[in-house]
Structures are given as structure tokens and as C-alpha cells.
Amino acid sequence: MNARTLLMSALALQSLPAAPALAGDTAVGKRVYEEECMECHSINGRNKKGPTLVGALGRKAGTVKDYEGNSDAMKASNIVWNEDALNKYLAAPKKLVPGTKMKYDGLADAKSRMDVIAFISTLK
């Protein structure tokens, strides 16, 4: 990844919406996961098309063990997944990490993002 792409990622992170202050609902978040994420991401520790979501919060992007599918852009993003970073990524993955391989355009509803992030935070 070149310096221009890193700069674009940093600027995108600043321009995306901040996480809403309300905590998400884990039960609703599980349903959002099942509708929006389950096809590509597991919650049992196994990688699928995308990396497992187990242990996602607090993990550096692009570092899931035994997952070979990360783009160079994701590996070089220097993102550590916390609520704010996940919120911004789920809102517009390609805007936050230009060059990501994730084929998802984003989850527009802020409440749904908070709910799914609350659910993901339970996956240890």
C-alpha cells in the first residue's frame, strides 16, 4: 500500500459518521449478523469467505490467524477494531479501506450497526 492510499484511509476514517452514543442490543445484533454478515463471517472461530468475527474487538485489522484473504490495503490500514472503527467500516467499508476485498457496500442504519457491534463484542 502506498502513502496516498494510507492518507486516503485516514481521511475516510475522519469523514465517516461517529458511533452513536447508545449501546446496541445484542439480541437484535445477532439477527442483523444473520441477515447481513453470516454468509461470509462465522461466529464459531472458523474463517469463511471473510475472517471469523470471534475476538474481532481489540484485534488489529488483517491479522486473523490462518486467514489468507485480507487485502494488502486491510493489512496496511493500521486499524484496531473498536466500536468506532467498526461503526465506520460497517457504514462504508470501501470508503474507510480503499482496496478492501469486502464485497459489502455498507449498513446504512446506525442503530443496526450498533446492535451488530454489540453482538460482535460478545464473541470472545
C-alpha positions in Angstrom: 0.0 0.0 0.0 1.4 3.4 -0.9 1.4 6.6 1.1 -1.5 8.0 -0.9 -3.8 5.1 -0.1 -2.8 5.3 3.6 -3.7 9.0 3.6 -7.0 8.3 1.9 -7.8 5.7 4.5 -7.0 8.1 7.3 -9.1 10.9 5.7 -12.0 8.5 5.2 -11.9 7.4 8.8 -12.3 11.1 9.8 -15.2 11.8 7.4 -17.4 8.8 8.3 -20.1 9.1 11.0 -19.1 8.6 14.6 -20.7 5.8 16.5 -24.0 6.7 18.1 -23.8 7.1 21.9 -26.4 4.5 22.6 -25.3 0.9 23.4 -26.5 -1.7 21.0 -28.9 -4.6 21.6 -27.0 -7.9 21.3 -30.2 -10.0 20.5 -31.1 -7.6 17.7 -27.4 -7.6 16.7 -27.4 -11.3 16.3 -30.4 -11.0 13.9 -28.5 -8.3 11.9 -25.4 -10.6 11.8 -27.6 -13.4 10.5 -29.1 -11.2 7.8 -26.1 -9.2 6.8 -22.9 -10.9 7.8 -23.3 -14.7 8.3 -22.8 -15.6 4.6 -19.1 -14.5 4.8 -18.2 -14.4 8.5 -18.5 -17.1 11.2 -19.1 -16.7 14.9 -17.5 -20.1 15.7 -13.8 -19.2 15.1 -13.6 -20.6 11.6 -12.8 -18.5 8.7 -15.2 -18.4 5.7 -15.0 -16.0 2.7 -14.2 -13.4 5.3 -12.4 -13.8 8.7 -14.1 -15.1 11.8 -15.7 -12.4 14.0 -14.6 -14.1 17.2 -12.3 -11.8 19.0 -12.7 -9.0 16.5 -12.9 -6.2 19.0 -9.4 -5.2 20.0 -7.8 -7.0 17.1 -5.6 -5.3 14.5 -7.2 -5.4 11.1 -5.8 -8.0 8.7 -4.3 -10.2 11.4 -6.7 -13.2 11.8 -4.6 -16.4 12.2 -5.0 -18.8 9.2 -7.0 -16.3 7.1 -5.3 -15.6 3.8 -8.0 -13.4 2.3 -7.0 -10.0 3.6 -6.2 -7.4 1.0 -2.9 -5.5 1.2 -5.0 -2.4 2.0 -6.6 -4.1 5.0 -3.2 -5.3 6.3 -1.7 -1.8 5.9 -4.7 0.1 7.3 -3.3 0.0 10.9 -6.9 -0.1 12.2 -7.5 -1.7 15.5 -11.2 -2.8 15.7 -13.0 -0.9 18.4 -16.7 0.3 18.3 -15.9 3.5 16.5 -13.7 1.8 13.8 -16.2 -1.0 13.3 -19.1 1.5 13.0 -17.2 3.5 10.3 -16.2 0.3 8.5 -19.6 -1.2 8.5 -21.1 2.1 7.3 -18.8 2.2 4.2 -16.1 -0.5 4.0 -14.7 0.7 0.7 -14.5 4.3 1.9 -12.7 3.5 5.1 -10.3 1.0 3.5 -9.9 1.7 -0.2 -8.8 -1.6 -1.8 -10.6 -3.8 0.7 -11.8 -7.2 -0.7 -15.0 -7.0 1.3 -17.9 -7.0 -1.2 -20.4 -5.3 1.0 -21.5 -1.8 0.3 -22.3 -0.9 4.0 -25.0 -0.9 6.6 -26.8 2.4 6.4 -28.8 2.2 9.6 -26.7 3.5 12.6 -28.9 1.6 15.2 -28.4 -1.7 13.3 -24.6 -1.1 13.2 -24.6 -0.5 17.0 -26.6 -3.6 17.5 -24.3 -5.9 15.4 -21.3 -4.3 17.1 -22.8 -5.1 20.5 -23.3 -8.7 19.3 -19.7 -8.9 17.9 -18.4 -7.7 21.2 -19.7 -10.8 22.9 -17.7 -13.1 20.6 -14.6 -13.9 22.6 
